[in-house]
Amino acid sequence: MPVPKRHKTHSKVKMASANKGLKTRSLSVCPQCQEPKLPHRVCPNCGYYKDKQVLAIEEE
């Protein structure tokens, strides 16, 4: 089994893993209010999730 020839420093390990959390997010459209929202989450604009009202949003 291959073994690394040189020890990887702490800074190089941190630099390599720094980009793991940076992902582009895709947006979907809310079927109720047609606003963009993150998929599989409650719509922050109208409070609906899968055709059911989950949050009571007060409109001003």
C-alpha positions as CSV (number, residue, x, y, z in Angstrom):
1,M,0.0,0.0,0.0
2,P,1.4,3.4,-0.9
3,V,2.6,5.7,1.9
4,P,3.2,9.5,1.6
5,K,6.9,10.2,1.2
6,R,6.7,13.6,3.1
7,H,4.7,14.8,6.1
8,K,1.9,17.2,5.1
9,T,2.1,20.3,7.3
10,H,-0.9,21.7,9.3
11,S,-1.2,24.7,7.1
12,K,-1.3,22.6,3.9
13,V,-4.0,20.4,5.4
14,K,-6.1,23.4,6.3
15,M,-5.6,25.0,2.9
16,A,-6.7,21.8,1.2
17,S,-9.8,21.6,3.3
18,A,-10.7,25.3,3.1
19,N,-12.7,24.9,-0.1
20,K,-14.9,22.0,1.1
21,G,-17.5,24.3,2.6
22,L,-17.8,26.5,-0.4
23,K,-20.5,25.2,-2.7
24,T,-22.8,27.0,-5.0
25,R,-26.4,26.7,-3.9
26,S,-29.1,26.0,-6.4
27,L,-32.4,27.8,-6.0
28,S,-35.9,26.5,-6.6
29,V,-39.1,28.4,-7.0
30,C,-41.8,28.4,-4.4
31,P,-45.1,26.9,-5.8
32,Q,-47.2,29.3,-3.7
33,C,-45.6,32.7,-4.1
34,Q,-43.2,32.1,-7.0
35,E,-40.2,33.5,-5.0
36,P,-36.8,31.9,-5.1
37,K,-36.0,29.7,-2.1
38,L,-33.5,27.0,-1.1
39,P,-34.7,23.5,-2.0
40,H,-36.2,21.3,0.8
41,R,-36.7,24.3,3.1
42,V,-39.6,26.5,4.2
43,C,-40.2,29.5,2.0
44,P,-39.0,32.6,4.0
45,N,-41.5,34.7,2.0
46,C,-44.8,32.9,2.5
47,G,-44.0,30.2,5.1
48,Y,-45.2,27.2,3.0
49,Y,-43.5,23.9,2.7
50,K,-44.9,21.2,0.3
51,D,-48.3,22.9,0.0
52,K,-48.7,23.2,3.8
53,Q,-48.4,26.4,5.8
54,V,-45.7,25.8,8.4
55,L,-44.8,29.3,9.5
56,A,-47.2,32.2,10.2
57,I,-45.7,35.1,8.3
58,E,-47.2,38.5,9.1
59,E,-47.5,40.7,6.0
60,E,-47.0,44.4,6.4
